[in-house]
Amino acid sequence: MKFLEEEVQYIALAIMGILYVIKILWLARMKAPSDKAPLKGNRFQGVLKSWGNIFMPWSMESTRKHPFFYLEFALFHIGVALTIAATFLIPLASGLMTPSSSKIFMLFI
């Protein structure tokens, strides 16, 4: 059973990493659709504002009308991020998984 403790975890992490790299390379090869709208303002600022909308719920009408859905969205994604982090922390930095940090992880997961 010792084999199942670490080696399988490393193999699973390696497979996940390889698949992420393959997916990123595949997406990078795809041709971006052309934008037919006339240019307005700075593209870089537009991209930052678009990505930043996730962290500015007051700027989206849907979250002003349904704040519970934004809270649900945020908690879900925090839980997913912590789950992914735990897959690396448990085998590679188990000292960081103290009882108090483990409780935080379990709460969100």
Beta strands, then each sheet from edge to edge (+ up, - down):
end
